[in-house]
Amino acid sequence: MKLTAAFLADAAQVTAGKLYVLGGAFDTITARRFPAVHRSLAVVLVAEVGPGDRNRDLPIRVQLLDEDGGDLGVESQGNLRVGAPSALPAGASSLVPLVSAFGNVRFPTAGGYVFRISHEDEELGRIPFRLREPA
């Protein structure tokens, strides 16, 4: 399994295998004061799942870290299981959209943050972003 896309959005959902995104692909959040609470934040992922990863649980972990790598205690964990659709040619991969939605995320200070995405303790990707005060 590998990530083909990873980004932040205000909201997102997967319905019938399709990804629907509202306010996506940003890297800066502006807050008037700190600590700041962001009401709705979605980590949007598209995973490419190959034949060797089909029909088994693929654990995924999404974890929020500060710019020094400190764990902020905000995370999502789950298992992805992808079967083999009959219409899929032998040996072909599948693209699978995933969303981890977070509500009322607390950011203690302005600065850099990152969502780390991992599978079986192997890092698949990172989504870096920053919080800043208005200019």
C-alpha positions in Angstrom: 0.0 0.0 0.0 1.2 3.5 -0.7 -0.3 7.0 -0.6 -1.0 8.8 -3.9 -2.5 11.9 -2.3 -2.7 13.4 1.2 -4.0 16.8 2.2 -6.1 18.8 4.7 -9.7 19.9 4.2 -12.4 21.6 6.2 -14.6 18.6 5.7 -14.7 15.5 3.5 -16.5 12.2 3.1 -16.4 9.0 1.1 -19.7 7.9 -0.4 -20.0 4.9 -2.8 -16.2 4.9 -3.3 -16.1 8.6 -4.3 -14.4 11.3 -2.4 -16.3 14.6 -1.7 -14.2 17.5 -0.3 -15.1 20.9 1.1 -12.4 23.5 1.4 -9.4 21.3 0.7 -5.7 21.5 0.1 -4.5 24.2 2.4 -1.4 24.5 4.5 -2.1 27.5 6.8 -4.8 28.1 9.4 -5.2 31.6 10.9 -6.2 32.0 14.5 -6.9 35.2 16.5 -5.6 33.8 19.8 -3.9 30.8 21.2 -4.5 28.2 22.3 -6.8 27.9 19.3 -9.5 25.4 18.7 -10.3 24.4 15.1 -13.8 23.1 14.8 -13.6 20.8 11.8 -10.5 19.4 10.2 -10.2 16.4 7.8 -7.2 14.4 6.8 -7.9 13.3 3.2 -6.0 10.3 1.8 -6.0 8.3 -1.4 -4.3 4.9 -1.0 -3.1 2.7 -3.8 -3.7 -0.9 -2.7 -2.0 -3.6 -4.8 -2.9 -7.3 -5.2 -0.6 -8.4 -2.3 -2.5 -6.2 0.2 -6.0 -7.4 -0.7 -8.4 -9.3 1.6 -6.4 -8.5 4.8 -6.6 -5.8 7.4 -4.3 -2.9 6.7 -3.9 -0.8 9.9 -3.7 2.9 9.3 -2.8 5.5 11.9 -3.1 9.3 11.5 -1.4 11.2 14.3 -1.0 15.0 15.0 2.5 16.2 16.0 3.9 19.6 16.8 6.9 21.0 14.9 9.3 19.3 17.3 7.7 15.9 16.8 5.7 16.0 20.1 2.5 14.0 20.1 -0.5 16.2 20.8 -2.8 13.3 21.6 -4.9 13.7 18.5 -5.1 10.6 16.4 -7.2 8.2 14.4 -6.6 4.5 14.0 -8.5 2.0 11.9 -8.2 -1.0 9.5 -8.6 -0.8 5.8 -9.7 -4.0 4.0 -9.9 -4.1 0.2 -11.3 -7.0 -1.7 -10.8 -7.8 -5.4 -13.6 -6.5 -7.6 -14.5 -9.0 -10.3 -14.2 -6.2 -13.0 -10.5 -5.5 -12.0 -7.9 -7.1 -14.2 -5.5 -9.6 -12.5 -2.6 -7.8 -10.9 -4.2 -4.4 -11.0 -4.2 -1.9 -8.1 -7.2 -0.1 -6.6 -7.4 3.6 -5.6 -9.1 3.9 -2.2 -10.2 7.2 -0.8 -10.0 7.6 3.0 -11.0 10.4 5.4 -10.1 10.9 9.1 -12.3 13.7 10.5 -11.3 15.6 13.6 -13.5 18.0 15.6 -12.4 20.7 18.0 -8.7 20.2 17.6 -6.7 22.3 20.1 -3.5 23.9 19.0 -1.5 25.3 21.9 0.6 27.8 20.0 1.2 29.4 16.6 3.8 27.4 14.6 4.3 24.3 12.6 2.4 21.0 12.9 2.2 17.8 10.9 -0.2 14.9 10.5 1.8 11.7 10.2 0.2 8.8 8.4 1.6 5.3 9.0 0.9 1.7 8.3 2.3 -1.0 10.6 4.7 1.6 12.1 6.0 2.5 8.6 5.5 6.2 7.7 3.5 6.5 4.5 3.4 10.3 4.4 3.2 13.6 6.2 0.9 16.6 5.8 2.8 19.6 7.2 0.9 22.9 7.9 1.1 25.9 10.2 -1.0 28.0 12.4 -0.5 31.7 12.5 -1.9 34.9 13.9 -3.5 37.4 11.6 -1.1 39.9 10.0 
